[in-house]
Amino acid sequence: QVQLVESGGGLVQAGGSLRLSCAASGRLFSRYMGWFRQAPGKEREFVARISWSGGSSDYADSVRGRFTISRDNVKNTVGLQMNSLKPEDTATYYCAAGFRGRVGELASPREYEYWGQGTQVTVSS
């Protein structure tokens, strides 16, 4: 059984940085892994994704240039380095794996089979 466990969330001032990590256990081969976030009262939204090899990645426009996704297949981890954080980045961040859709659906949370429990990121102004 695949399990994803996120860590690294916390409270930070605007302009600060945080690094999230997602540890995967179990038999997992996922063409893509991603990070999503969900703020209270809002739908879960795409943040970033990375290919199995780590050679391909993409970001939501709102975080491009500030966030960096990385992957270590030996350690079975996916990281999200978040710099220049803004109050609007406040949300619960989720790691996702087990992508089962088409390439054009990489930003859709419905196409990911496995999810972590989430880690809270709060950015104060």
Secondary structure as GFF3:
##gff-version 3
##sequence-region A 1 125
A	DSSP	beta_strand	3	7	.	.	.	ID=ss1
A	DSSP	beta_strand	10	13	.	.	.	ID=ss2
A	DSSP	beta_strand	18	25	.	.	.	ID=ss3
A	DSSP	beta_strand	32	38	.	.	.	ID=ss4
A	DSSP	beta_strand	45	51	.	.	.	ID=ss5
A	DSSP	beta_strand	57	59	.	.	.	ID=ss6
A	DSSP	beta_strand	67	72	.	.	.	ID=ss7
A	DSSP	beta_strand	77	82	.	.	.	ID=ss8
A	DSSP	three_ten_helix	87	89	.	.	.	ID=ss9
A	DSSP	beta_strand	91	99	.	.	.	ID=ss10
A	DSSP	three_ten_helix	103	105	.	.	.	ID=ss11
A	DSSP	three_ten_helix	109	111	.	.	.	ID=ss12
A	DSSP	beta_strand	112	115	.	.	.	ID=ss13
A	DSSP	beta_strand	119	124	.	.	.	ID=ss14
###
